[in-house]
Amino acid sequence: SDDWAVLKKTVLDYRRRDGRWETQIRQTYDRGDGAVILPFDPRRSTVLLVRQFRFPAYAVGHREPLIEACAGLLDENDPETAIRKEAEEELGYRLKDIERLFAPFMSPGSVTERLWFFT
């Protein structure tokens, strides 16, 4: 759907390892990049998680809210700014010292999203 993200269908010629060319048809879903953090509260000696309703999980029969790490889309912010905003929105916490860990593609078979991990 183009309502929230962009779904593209692409036809490309791909060179295989054996040197032969192959025409492939692929769909990609571009929803932008995101950031995620697993903050630790030393006073309570625990990590902070979020409980949220997620329609895709509901659509396949999971009726309870999901327990997740704090995360969100970058929305044109840099990853650190975005995760600080998400932590205030979702957890009610203003983060002090954070460290960027890595930024993998989470589902590169069909989704363009790269997720910036922080702690």
C-alpha positions in Angstrom: 0.0 0.0 0.0 1.2 3.5 -0.8 -0.8 4.9 2.2 2.0 4.4 4.7 4.9 3.2 2.7 5.9 2.4 -0.9 5.5 -1.0 -2.5 7.5 -1.4 -5.7 7.7 -4.2 -8.3 11.0 -4.4 -10.1 12.2 -6.5 -13.0 16.0 -6.8 -13.1 18.7 -8.8 -14.8 20.9 -10.5 -12.2 24.2 -12.2 -12.8 24.4 -15.5 -11.0 27.5 -16.9 -9.4 28.0 -19.2 -12.4 28.1 -16.1 -14.7 24.7 -16.7 -16.3 22.2 -13.8 -16.5 18.8 -14.3 -15.1 15.7 -12.1 -15.2 14.1 -11.7 -11.8 11.0 -10.0 -10.6 11.1 -8.7 -7.1 8.8 -6.6 -4.8 10.3 -4.3 -2.2 8.5 -2.5 0.6 10.1 0.8 1.5 8.8 2.2 4.8 11.9 4.1 5.8 14.5 3.4 8.4 14.0 3.0 12.1 15.7 3.0 15.5 15.4 0.7 18.5 16.8 0.9 22.0 16.8 -1.5 25.0 17.4 1.0 27.9 18.5 -0.3 31.3 17.2 1.2 34.5 19.9 0.7 37.1 17.6 1.8 40.0 15.2 -1.1 39.3 17.9 -3.3 37.8 15.7 -4.0 34.7 15.4 -3.2 31.0 12.4 -1.1 29.9 10.0 -2.6 27.4 6.8 -1.4 25.7 3.4 -3.2 25.4 1.7 -2.2 22.2 -1.2 -3.3 19.9 0.1 -4.4 16.5 -2.5 -5.0 13.8 -0.4 -7.4 11.7 0.0 -9.7 14.7 -3.7 -9.3 15.5 -4.6 -10.2 11.8 -2.9 -13.6 12.2 -4.6 -14.4 15.5 -2.5 -12.9 18.2 -5.0 -11.0 20.3 -2.8 -9.7 23.1 -0.6 -6.5 22.8 3.0 -7.3 22.0 5.9 -6.7 24.4 8.6 -4.9 22.5 11.8 -2.9 22.7 11.2 0.9 22.3 11.4 1.6 18.6 10.1 3.8 15.8 10.7 5.2 12.3 13.3 7.9 11.8 10.7 10.3 10.3 13.5 12.5 8.7 15.5 12.6 11.9 19.0 11.2 12.5 18.8 7.8 14.3 19.9 9.2 17.7 17.4 12.0 17.7 14.7 9.6 16.6 15.3 7.1 19.3 15.5 9.8 22.0 12.0 11.0 20.9 10.6 7.5 20.8 11.9 6.8 24.4 10.1 10.0 25.6 6.9 9.1 23.8 6.7 5.4 24.5 8.5 5.1 27.9 8.3 8.5 29.4 12.0 8.6 29.8 14.6 11.1 28.7 17.7 9.2 27.8 21.1 10.4 28.9 24.0 8.4 27.6 23.3 6.1 24.6 25.5 4.1 22.4 24.9 3.0 18.8 25.6 -0.7 18.4 24.9 -1.6 14.7 22.4 -1.0 11.9 21.4 -4.2 10.0 18.7 -4.6 7.4 16.0 -6.5 9.3 14.2 -8.3 6.5 16.3 -7.7 3.4 14.4 -10.2 1.3 11.6 -7.8 0.7 11.9 -4.7 3.1 14.3 -1.9 2.6 14.3 -0.8 6.3 17.5 -0.6 8.1 17.1 -0.6 11.9 19.6 1.4 14.1 20.2 -0.4 17.4 21.1 1.5 20.6 21.7 0.7 24.2 
